[in-house]
């Protein structure tokens, strides 16, 4: 699969409900961003689904329209990522989401000057309700933002 983006991914009402619910979630601190466990920054995560179980029932209900639109056969992981604002944009280390090939999807919950980089050259800006599709074995990374209090997105891995 090539890297693909789609603007206005969810219906406006579904997106607004999802975003409002996401901002009301409790988040857990992670002391590194990439899964290589280096000191490449920090962020906060709200796990929705992982290890074959629902971790957040209320949020799982809010992502149901998203899961249906993605036509998911098997969900591997779903989480909300929250990156606090920094004085200058910090780009995190590249990583892969899984050690096997599946689909990765990122839905931006807000527009800001942060971005997702897929591979070395594909820099995709954070635009509210924009979906990003790519293979999970493609190296990618996130960044912070400087023009909003936070950068938030939902990351889903699936078949």
Number of C-alpha atoms within 10 A of each C-alpha: 9 8 15 11 16 12 13 14 19 18 11 11 9 15 21 14 12 22 21 12 14 24 13 9 15 10 16 13 11 13 14 17 24 21 12 12 12 12 12 15 18 16 19 19 19 20 22 22 20 15 9 10 12 15 16 15 11 13 22 19 13 18 21 13 16 20 18 10 11 14 11 14 10 12 17 19 20 26 22 23 25 23 21 17 19 15 9 10 15 16 18 21 20 20 19 19 23 17 8 10 15 16 21 24 22 23 27 27 26 18 19 21 16 27 21 20 19 22 14 10 8 11 15 17 16 26 19 19 23 21 22 21 18 20 22 22 16 20 16 23 21 24 23 29 25 17 16 15 13 19 26 28 25 23 20 25 24 20 13
